[in-house]
């Protein structure tokens, strides 16, 4: 049971990290666009 729980936790954290990274990239991209203007 612990294995399944661990895998779920890692999967959840991976998705959370990916979303955070995507947000950061989008924010950085928007900042870059503002700088270009």
N, C-alpha and C positions, 0 to 999 in steps of 0.2 A: 504493500500500500504506500509506503514511503516513497518508493521509486516513482510511482504514478504522480504523487503529489509534487515531488521534486521536478519531474519533467514538466508538469503543468506550470509550476512557478517559473521555471526557466523560460518556457514558451511565452508566458505572460510578460515577463520582464523584457524579453527580446522584442516583443511587439511594442511595448511601452517605449523602449529605447528607440526603436525605429521611428515611431510617431514623433517623439521628441526631436530626433535628428531632422526629420522632414520639416517640422515647424521651424527649427533653427535655420535650416537652409532657405526656407521660404522667406523668413524674416530677413536673412542676410541678402537674399536676392532682391527683396523690396528695397532694402537700404541701398544696395548697389544702384538700382534704378533711380532712386531719389538723388544719389550722388551724381549720376550721369546728367540729370536735368540741371 
